[in-house]
């Protein structure tokens, strides 16, 4: 989910309570398709504290079709298959194994 300003139409992901463009506080929720374009990616080998057990893992930056950008873990896509500019799907997930992380996103093939 993202938000859209009712006054100027500016779209935000992650969601915002007010508009940065026109400072309006009349914001409506909008559903995202989950479609996007991979802009960059990297594989983490020396993970920060709390993520040592899952390293190595690959993160990607995705520009969402409706607007906005996010960082997410890749899922079921090998590093050899990843290409900047490729179409991807973003899927929201609940991470039950690590209580500190409630919601995360994965980058998957469309």
N, CA, C and O atoms as a GROMACS GRO file, in nm:
protein
  440
    1UNK      N    1   0.084  -0.118   0.000
    1UNK     CA    2   0.000   0.000   0.000
    1UNK      C    3   0.089   0.124   0.000
    1UNK      O    4   0.198   0.126   0.057
    2UNK      N    5   0.039   0.225  -0.065
    2UNK     CA    6   0.104   0.354  -0.067
    2UNK      C    7   0.000   0.460  -0.036
    2UNK      O    8  -0.114   0.428  -0.003
    3UNK      N    9   0.038   0.587  -0.047
    3UNK     CA   10  -0.058   0.695  -0.026
    3UNK      C   11  -0.052   0.793  -0.143
    3UNK      O   12   0.048   0.803  -0.214
    4UNK      N   13  -0.164   0.864  -0.161
    4UNK     CA   14  -0.176   0.962  -0.268
    4UNK      C   15  -0.239   1.089  -0.211
    4UNK      O   16  -0.338   1.083  -0.137
    5UNK      N   17  -0.181   1.204  -0.245
    5UNK     CA   18  -0.233   1.332  -0.199
    5UNK      C   19  -0.363   1.362  -0.274
    5UNK      O   20  -0.366   1.356  -0.396
    6UNK      N   21  -0.469   1.394  -0.199
    6UNK     CA   22  -0.598   1.425  -0.261
    6UNK      C   23  -0.596   1.559  -0.333
    6UNK      O   24  -0.679   1.583  -0.420
    7UNK      N   25  -0.502   1.647  -0.297
    7UNK     CA   26  -0.497   1.781  -0.357
    7UNK      C   27  -0.416   1.783  -0.487
    7UNK      O   28  -0.466   1.826  -0.591
    8UNK      N   29  -0.289   1.737  -0.480
    8UNK     CA   30  -0.201   1.748  -0.597
    8UNK      C   31  -0.176   1.616  -0.669
    8UNK      O   32  -0.121   1.615  -0.780
    9UNK      N   33  -0.216   1.504  -0.608
    9UNK     CA   34  -0.200   1.374  -0.674
    9UNK      C   35  -0.064   1.308  -0.655
    9UNK      O   36  -0.039   1.202  -0.712
   10UNK      N   37   0.024   1.370  -0.576
   10UNK     CA   38   0.157   1.311  -0.552
   10UNK      C   39   0.140   1.175  -0.484
   10UNK      O   40   0.057   1.159  -0.395
   11UNK      N   41   0.222   1.076  -0.528
   11UNK     CA   42   0.213   0.939  -0.477
   11UNK      C   43   0.337   0.909  -0.393
   11UNK      O   44   0.448   0.951  -0.426
   12UNK      N   45   0.316   0.836  -0.283
   12UNK     CA   46   0.426   0.805  -0.191
   12UNK      C   47   0.430   0.657  -0.155
   12UNK      O   48   0.329   0.596  -0.121
   13UNK      N   49   0.550   0.602  -0.163
   13UNK     CA   50   0.582   0.474  -0.105
   13UNK      C   51   0.722   0.486  -0.048
   13UNK      O   52   0.814   0.521  -0.122
   14UNK      N   53   0.741   0.458   0.079
   14UNK     CA   54   0.641   0.413   0.175
   14UNK      C   55   0.537   0.522   0.201
   14UNK      O   56   0.559   0.639   0.170
   15UNK      N   57   0.422   0.481   0.258
   15UNK     CA   58   0.312   0.575   0.282
   15UNK      C   59   0.352   0.691   0.372
   15UNK      O   60   0.440   0.679   0.458
   16UNK      N   61   0.286   0.805   0.350
   16UNK     CA   62   0.308   0.925   0.430
   16UNK      C   63   0.175   0.975   0.483
   16UNK      O   64   0.069   0.944   0.427
   17UNK      N   65   0.179   1.052   0.592
   17UNK     CA   66   0.059   1.110   0.651
   17UNK      C   67   0.027   1.246   0.591
   17UNK      O   68  -0.085   1.296   0.605
   18UNK      N   69   0.127   1.307   0.524
   18UNK     CA   70   0.105   1.437   0.461
   18UNK      C   71   0.190   1.446   0.334
   18UNK      O   72   0.280   1.365   0.314
   19UNK      N   73   0.159   1.544   0.250
   19UNK     CA   74   0.225   1.558   0.121
   19UNK      C   75   0.348   1.649   0.132
   19UNK      O   76   0.339   1.760   0.183
   20UNK      N   77   0.461   1.602   0.084
   20UNK     CA   78   0.583   1.682   0.085
   20UNK      C   79   0.577   1.794  -0.019
   20UNK      O   80   0.639   1.899  -0.002
   21UNK      N   81   0.501   1.771  -0.127
   21UNK     CA   82   0.495   1.866  -0.237
   21UNK      C   83   0.409   1.989  -0.204
   21UNK      O   84   0.453   2.102  -0.222
   22UNK      N   85   0.286   1.966  -0.155
   22UNK     CA   86   0.194   2.078  -0.131
   22UNK      C   87   0.156   2.095   0.017
   22UNK      O   88   0.079   2.185   0.051
   23UNK      N   89   0.211   2.010   0.104
   23UNK     CA   90   0.189   2.014   0.248
   23UNK      C   91   0.045   1.984   0.290
   23UNK      O   92   0.007   2.012   0.404
   24UNK      N   93  -0.033   1.927   0.202
   24UNK     CA   94  -0.171   1.889   0.232
   24UNK      C   95  -0.171   1.768   0.326
   24UNK      O   96  -0.085   1.681   0.316
   25UNK      N   97  -0.269   1.762   0.417
   25UNK     CA   98  -0.279   1.645   0.505
   25UNK      C   99  -0.396   1.554   0.466
   25UNK      O  100  -0.428   1.461   0.540
   26UNK      N  101  -0.459   1.580   0.355
   26UNK     CA  102  -0.567   1.494   0.303
   26UNK      C  103  -0.504   1.389   0.212
   26UNK      O  104  -0.477   1.414   0.094
   27UNK      N  105  -0.481   1.272   0.268
   27UNK     CA  106  -0.410   1.164   0.200
   27UNK      C  107  -0.501   1.043   0.190
   27UNK      O  108  -0.572   1.011   0.286
   28UNK      N  109  -0.499   0.975   0.075
   28UNK     CA  110  -0.578   0.853   0.061
   28UNK      C  111  -0.486   0.735   0.036
   28UNK      O  112  -0.378   0.748  -0.023
   29UNK      N  113  -0.529   0.619   0.081
   29UNK     CA  114  -0.454   0.495   0.059
   29UNK      C  115  -0.474   0.450  -0.084
   29UNK      O  116  -0.581   0.468  -0.142
   30UNK      N  117  -0.370   0.390  -0.142
   30UNK     CA  118  -0.382   0.331  -0.275
   30UNK      C  119  -0.306   0.198  -0.277
   30UNK      O  120  -0.201   0.183  -0.215
   31UNK      N  121  -0.363   0.104  -0.350
   31UNK     CA  122  -0.301  -0.028  -0.358
   31UNK      C  123  -0.200  -0.030  -0.473
   31UNK      O  124  -0.227   0.018  -0.582
   32UNK      N  125  -0.086  -0.087  -0.445
   32UNK     CA  126   0.018  -0.102  -0.546
   32UNK      C  127   0.006  -0.237  -0.615
   32UNK      O  128  -0.042  -0.334  -0.556
   33UNK      N  129   0.049  -0.243  -0.741
   33UNK     CA  130   0.043  -0.367  -0.818
   33UNK      C  131   0.154  -0.464  -0.778
   33UNK      O  132   0.142  -0.584  -0.799
   34UNK      N  133   0.262  -0.412  -0.723
   34UNK     CA  134   0.378  -0.495  -0.690
   34UNK      C  135   0.476  -0.505  -0.806
   34UNK      O  136   0.580  -0.569  -0.792
   35UNK      N  137   0.445  -0.443  -0.919
   35UNK     CA  138   0.534  -0.447  -1.036
   35UNK      C  139   0.638  -0.337  -1.025
   35UNK      O  140   0.612  -0.228  -0.974
   36UNK      N  141   0.759  -0.369  -1.074
   36UNK     CA  142   0.865  -0.270  -1.069
   36UNK      C  143   0.982  -0.308  -1.158
   36UNK      O  144   0.982  -0.412  -1.224
   37UNK      N  145   1.082  -0.220  -1.158
   37UNK     CA  146   1.204  -0.239  -1.238
   37UNK      C  147   1.323  -0.239  -1.143
   37UNK      O  148   1.338  -0.150  -1.060
   38UNK      N  149   1.408  -0.341  -1.156
   38UNK     CA  150   1.528  -0.352  -1.073
   38UNK      C  151   1.629  -0.246  -1.116
   38UNK      O  152   1.669  -0.242  -1.232
   39UNK      N  153   1.671  -0.162  -1.022
   39UNK     CA  154   1.765  -0.053  -1.051
   39UNK      C  155   1.908  -0.088  -1.011
   39UNK      O  156   2.003  -0.041  -1.073
   40UNK      N  157   1.924  -0.169  -0.907
   40UNK     CA  158   2.057  -0.205  -0.859
   40UNK      C  159   2.044  -0.325  -0.766
   40UNK      O  160   1.936  -0.354  -0.717
   41UNK      N  161   2.155  -0.395  -0.743
   41UNK     CA  162   2.154  -0.507  -0.648
   41UNK      C  163   2.295  -0.532  -0.598
   41UNK      O  164   2.394  -0.496  -0.663
   42UNK      N  165   2.303  -0.596  -0.482
   42UNK     CA  166   2.432  -0.632  -0.424
   42UNK      C  167   2.414  -0.755  -0.336
   42UNK      O  168   2.307  -0.778  -0.281
   43UNK      N  169   2.519  -0.834  -0.324
   43UNK     CA  170   2.517  -0.950  -0.236
   43UNK      C  171   2.597  -0.917  -0.110
   43UNK      O  172   2.712  -0.873  -0.118
   44UNK      N  173   2.535  -0.939   0.004
   44UNK     CA  174   2.596  -0.910   0.134
   44UNK      C  175   2.662  -1.038   0.186
   44UNK      O  176   2.596  -1.140   0.207
   45UNK      N  177   2.793  -1.032   0.206
   45UNK     CA  178   2.867  -1.146   0.261
   45UNK      C  179   2.902  -1.124   0.408
   45UNK      O  180   2.898  -1.219   0.487
   46UNK      N  181   2.935  -1.001   0.445
   46UNK     CA  182   2.966  -0.966   0.583
   46UNK      C  183   2.843  -0.895   0.639
   46UNK      O  184   2.832  -0.772   0.632
   47UNK      N  185   2.752  -0.972   0.693
   47UNK     CA  186   2.622  -0.920   0.737
   47UNK      C  187   2.632  -0.847   0.870
   47UNK      O  188   2.717  -0.879   0.953
   48UNK      N  189   2.545  -0.747   0.891
   48UNK     CA  190   2.541  -0.680   1.020
   48UNK      C  191   2.486  -0.772   1.129
   48UNK      O  192   2.429  -0.877   1.100
   49UNK      N  193   2.503  -0.730   1.253
   49UNK     CA  194   2.457  -0.809   1.367
   49UNK      C  195   2.310  -0.843   1.353
   49UNK      O  196   2.227  -0.757   1.322
   50UNK      N  197   2.278  -0.969   1.377
   50UNK     CA  198   2.141  -1.016   1.367
   50UNK      C  199   2.110  -1.083   1.235
   50UNK      O  200   2.009  -1.152   1.222
   51UNK      N  201   2.197  -1.063   1.136
   51UNK     CA  202   2.175  -1.122   1.004
   51UNK      C  203   2.286  -1.218   0.963
   51UNK      O  204   2.290  -1.267   0.850
   52UNK      N  205   2.377  -1.246   1.057
   52UNK     CA  206   2.490  -1.332   1.026
   52UNK      C  207   2.448  -1.470   0.979
   52UNK      O  208   2.513  -1.529   0.892
   53UNK      N  209   2.340  -1.523   1.036
   53UNK     CA  210   2.296  -1.659   1.004
   53UNK      C  211   2.238  -1.674   0.865
   53UNK      O  212   2.230  -1.785   0.813
   54UNK      N  213   2.197  -1.563   0.802
   54UNK     CA  214   2.136  -1.575   0.669
   54UNK      C  215   2.229  -1.529   0.557
   54UNK      O  216   2.193  -1.538   0.440
   55UNK      N  217   2.349  -1.480   0.591
   55UNK     CA  218   2.445  -1.436   0.489
   55UNK      C  219   2.505  -1.558   0.420
   55UNK      O  220   2.519  -1.662   0.484
   56UNK      N  221   2.538  -1.550   0.294
   56UNK     CA  222   2.521  -1.434   0.208
   56UNK      C  223   2.376  -1.422   0.159
   56UNK      O  224   2.306  -1.522   0.143
   57UNK      N  225   2.333  -1.299   0.135
   57UNK     CA  226   2.200  -1.272   0.080
   57UNK      C  227   2.210  -1.154  -0.016
   57UNK      O  228   2.302  -1.072  -0.006
   58UNK      N  229   2.116  -1.146  -0.106
   58UNK     CA  230   2.118  -1.041  -0.208
   58UNK      C  231   2.003  -0.945  -0.187
   58UNK      O  232   1.889  -0.986  -0.167
   59UNK      N  233   2.034  -0.816  -0.192
   59UNK     CA  234   1.936  -0.709  -0.182
   59UNK      C  235   1.929  -0.636  -0.315
   59UNK      O  236   2.029  -0.623  -0.386
   60UNK      N  237   1.810  -0.588  -0.348
   60UNK     CA  238   1.794  -0.511  -0.470
   60UNK      C  239   1.716  -0.383  -0.443
   60UNK      O  240   1.640  -0.375  -0.347
   61UNK      N  241   1.736  -0.284  -0.528
   61UNK     CA  242   1.660  -0.159  -0.524
   61UNK      C  243   1.564  -0.162  -0.643
   61UNK      O  244   1.606  -0.182  -0.757
   62UNK      N  245   1.436  -0.140  -0.614
   62UNK     CA  246   1.332  -0.150  -0.717
   62UNK      C  247   1.255  -0.019  -0.725
   62UNK      O  248   1.209   0.033  -0.623
   63UNK      N  249   1.240   0.034  -0.847
   63UNK     CA  250   1.150   0.146  -0.871
   63UNK      C  251   1.012   0.086  -0.900
   63UNK      O  252   0.996   0.007  -0.993
   64UNK      N  253   0.914   0.123  -0.818
   64UNK     CA  254   0.780   0.068  -0.831
   64UNK      C  255   0.704   0.136  -0.944
   64UNK      O  256   0.721   0.255  -0.969
   65UNK      N  257   0.620   0.060  -1.013
   65UNK     CA  258   0.544   0.110  -1.129
   65UNK      C  259   0.462   0.234  -1.094
   65UNK      O  260   0.458   0.329  -1.172
   66UNK      N  261   0.397   0.234  -0.978
   66UNK     CA  262   0.310   0.345  -0.939
   66UNK      C  263   0.388   0.464  -0.882
   66UNK      O  264   0.331   0.572  -0.865
   67UNK      N  265   0.514   0.444  -0.853
   67UNK     CA  266   0.596   0.549  -0.794
   67UNK      C  267   0.654   0.503  -0.663
   67UNK      O  268   0.593   0.422  -0.593
   68UNK      N  269   0.769   0.554  -0.630
   68UNK     CA  270   0.837   0.514  -0.508
   68UNK      C  271   0.944   0.410  -0.535
   68UNK      O  272   0.953   0.355  -0.645
   69UNK      N  273   1.023   0.386  -0.436
   69UNK     CA  274   1.137   0.294  -0.449
   69UNK      C  275   1.152   0.220  -0.318
   69UNK      O  276   1.122   0.273  -0.211
   70UNK      N  277   1.200   0.095  -0.326
   70UNK     CA  278   1.226   0.020  -0.204
   70UNK      C  279   1.344  -0.073  -0.220
   70UNK      O  280   1.386  -0.106  -0.330
   71UNK      N  281   1.396  -0.114  -0.106
   71UNK     CA  282   1.504  -0.213  -0.099
   71UNK      C  283   1.441  -0.342  -0.049
   71UNK      O  284   1.364  -0.341   0.047
   72UNK      N  285   1.474  -0.454  -0.114
   72UNK     CA  286   1.416  -0.582  -0.076
   72UNK      C  287   1.514  -0.695  -0.100
   72UNK      O  288   1.609  -0.682  -0.178
   73UNK      N  289   1.489  -0.807  -0.030
   73UNK     CA  290   1.567  -0.929  -0.053
   73UNK      C  291   1.520  -0.996  -0.181
   73UNK      O  292   1.401  -0.993  -0.213
   74UNK      N  293   1.613  -1.057  -0.253
   74UNK     CA  294   1.573  -1.136  -0.369
   74UNK      C  295   1.528  -1.274  -0.321
   74UNK      O  296   1.576  -1.324  -0.220
   75UNK      N  297   1.436  -1.332  -0.395
   75UNK     CA  298   1.385  -1.465  -0.359
   75UNK      C  299   1.376  -1.548  -0.486
   75UNK      O  300   1.311  -1.508  -0.582
   76UNK      N  301   1.439  -1.662  -0.485
   76UNK     CA  302   1.434  -1.757  -0.597
   76UNK      C  303   1.483  -1.698  -0.729
   76UNK      O  304   1.443  -1.742  -0.836
   77UNK      N  305   1.572  -1.597  -0.720
   77UNK     CA  306   1.638  -1.544  -0.839
   77UNK      C  307   1.788  -1.549  -0.810
   77UNK      O  308   1.835  -1.488  -0.714
   78UNK      N  309   1.862  -1.621  -0.891
   78UNK     CA  310   2.006  -1.631  -0.868
   78UNK      C  311   2.073  -1.500  -0.908
   78UNK      O  312   2.020  -1.423  -0.988
   79UNK      N  313   2.190  -1.475  -0.852
   79UNK     CA  314   2.264  -1.352  -0.885
   79UNK      C  315   2.297  -1.347  -1.034
   79UNK      O  316   2.303  -1.239  -1.093
   80UNK      N  317   2.317  -1.464  -1.096
   80UNK     CA  318   2.347  -1.469  -1.240
   80UNK      C  319   2.226  -1.426  -1.325
   80UNK      O  320   2.244  -1.375  -1.435
   81UNK      N  321   2.105  -1.446  -1.273
   81UNK     CA  322   1.983  -1.408  -1.346
   81UNK      C  323   1.948  -1.261  -1.331
   81UNK      O  324   1.878  -1.205  -1.415
   82UNK      N  325   1.997  -1.198  -1.225
   82UNK     CA  326   1.962  -1.058  -1.199
   82UNK      C  327   2.022  -0.966  -1.304
   82UNK      O  328   2.140  -0.979  -1.339
   83UNK      N  329   1.941  -0.874  -1.353
   83UNK     CA  330   1.985  -0.776  -1.452
   83UNK      C  331   1.924  -0.641  -1.418
   83UNK      O  332   1.804  -0.631  -1.394
   84UNK      N  333   2.005  -0.538  -1.416
   84UNK     CA  334   1.952  -0.403  -1.398
   84UNK      C  335   1.858  -0.374  -1.513
   84UNK      O  336   1.891  -0.397  -1.630
   85UNK      N  337   1.739  -0.323  -1.480
   85UNK     CA  338   1.638  -0.294  -1.581
   85UNK      C  339   1.536  -0.404  -1.602
   85UNK      O  340   1.441  -0.387  -1.678
   86UNK      N  341   1.555  -0.518  -1.533
   86UNK     CA  342   1.460  -0.628  -1.551
   86UNK      C  343   1.331  -0.601  -1.474
   86UNK      O  344   1.331  -0.536  -1.370
   87UNK      N  345   1.220  -0.652  -1.528
   87UNK     CA  346   1.091  -0.642  -1.462
   87UNK      C  347   1.087  -0.742  -1.346
   87UNK      O  348   1.130  -0.856  -1.361
   88UNK      N  349   1.036  -0.697  -1.233
   88UNK     CA  350   1.026  -0.782  -1.115
   88UNK      C  351   0.892  -0.760  -1.046
   88UNK      O  352   0.818  -0.666  -1.077
   89UNK      N  353   0.863  -0.847  -0.952
   89UNK     CA  354   0.742  -0.837  -0.870
   89UNK      C  355   0.787  -0.824  -0.725
   89UNK      O  356   0.878  -0.895  -0.681
   90UNK      N  357   0.723  -0.734  -0.651
   90UNK     CA  358   0.751  -0.716  -0.509
   90UNK      C  359   0.639  -0.782  -0.430
   90UNK      O  360   0.521  -0.759  -0.456
   91UNK      N  361   0.677  -0.866  -0.332
   91UNK     CA  362   0.579  -0.938  -0.252
   91UNK      C  363   0.602  -0.905  -0.103
   91UNK      O  364   0.712  -0.928  -0.052
   92UNK      N  365   0.499  -0.851  -0.034
   92UNK     CA  366   0.513  -0.826   0.110
   92UNK      C  367   0.505  -0.957   0.188
   92UNK      O  368   0.427  -1.046   0.152
   93UNK      N  369   0.585  -0.970   0.293
   93UNK     CA  370   0.588  -1.092   0.373
   93UNK      C  371   0.603  -1.059   0.521
   93UNK      O  372   0.647  -0.951   0.559
   94UNK      N  373   0.565  -1.155   0.604
   94UNK     CA  374   0.584  -1.146   0.749
   94UNK      C  375   0.703  -1.235   0.784
   94UNK      O  376   0.708  -1.351   0.742
   95UNK      N  377   0.798  -1.182   0.860
   95UNK     CA  378   0.918  -1.257   0.897
   95UNK      C  379   0.899  -1.309   1.038
   95UNK      O  380   0.923  -1.236   1.135
   96UNK      N  381   0.857  -1.432   1.052
   96UNK     CA  382   0.828  -1.490   1.182
   96UNK      C  383   0.953  -1.535   1.257
   96UNK      O  384   0.951  -1.545   1.380
   97UNK      N  385   1.063  -1.562   1.183
   97UNK     CA  386   1.183  -1.613   1.248
   97UNK      C  387   1.260  -1.506   1.326
   97UNK      O  388   1.329  -1.538   1.422
   98UNK      N  389   1.247  -1.380   1.284
   98UNK     CA  390   1.318  -1.270   1.352
   98UNK      C  391   1.213  -1.173   1.404
   98UNK      O  392   1.161  -1.094   1.326
   99UNK      N  393   1.181  -1.177   1.533
   99UNK     CA  394   1.072  -1.095   1.589
   99UNK      C  395   1.090  -0.945   1.568
   99UNK      O  396   0.990  -0.873   1.563
  100UNK      N  397   1.214  -0.897   1.555
  100UNK     CA  398   1.237  -0.754   1.539
  100UNK      C  399   1.190  -0.703   1.403
  100UNK      O  400   1.164  -0.584   1.387
  101UNK      N  401   1.180  -0.793   1.305
  101UNK     CA  402   1.136  -0.754   1.170
  101UNK      C  403   0.995  -0.807   1.151
  101UNK      O  404   0.975  -0.928   1.142
  102UNK      N  405   0.899  -0.719   1.143
  102UNK     CA  406   0.759  -0.762   1.128
  102UNK      C  407   0.720  -0.780   0.982
  102UNK      O  408   0.656  -0.878   0.946
  103UNK      N  409   0.760  -0.685   0.897
  103UNK     CA  410   0.722  -0.688   0.756
  103UNK      C  411   0.846  -0.666   0.672
  103UNK      O  412   0.930  -0.581   0.703
  104UNK      N  413   0.858  -0.743   0.566
  104UNK     CA  414   0.966  -0.722   0.471
  104UNK      C  415   0.914  -0.753   0.332
  104UNK      O  416   0.803  -0.805   0.318
  105UNK      N  417   0.993  -0.723   0.232
  105UNK     CA  418   0.953  -0.745   0.094
  105UNK      C  419   1.055  -0.834   0.025
  105UNK      O  420   1.173  -0.832   0.058
  106UNK      N  421   1.006  -0.913  -0.072
  106UNK     CA  422   1.097  -0.992  -0.154
  106UNK      C  423   1.080  -0.952  -0.300
  106UNK      O  424   0.972  -0.914  -0.344
  107UNK      N  425   1.192  -0.961  -0.373
  107UNK     CA  426   1.193  -0.938  -0.517
  107UNK      C  427   1.183  -1.074  -0.584
  107UNK      O  428   1.263  -1.163  -0.557
  108UNK      N  429   1.084  -1.089  -0.669
  108UNK     CA  430   1.061  -1.218  -0.736
  108UNK      C  431   1.039  -1.198  -0.884
  108UNK      O  432   1.018  -1.086  -0.931
  109UNK      N  433   1.044  -1.308  -0.958
  109UNK     CA  434   1.015  -1.302  -1.100
  109UNK      C  435   0.866  -1.275  -1.119
  109UNK      O  436   0.783  -1.327  -1.044
  110UNK      N  437   0.831  -1.194  -1.220
  110UNK     CA  438   0.688  -1.163  -1.242
  110UNK      C  439   0.607  -1.285  -1.284
  110UNK      O  440   0.487  -1.275  -1.306
   0.00000   0.00000   0.00000
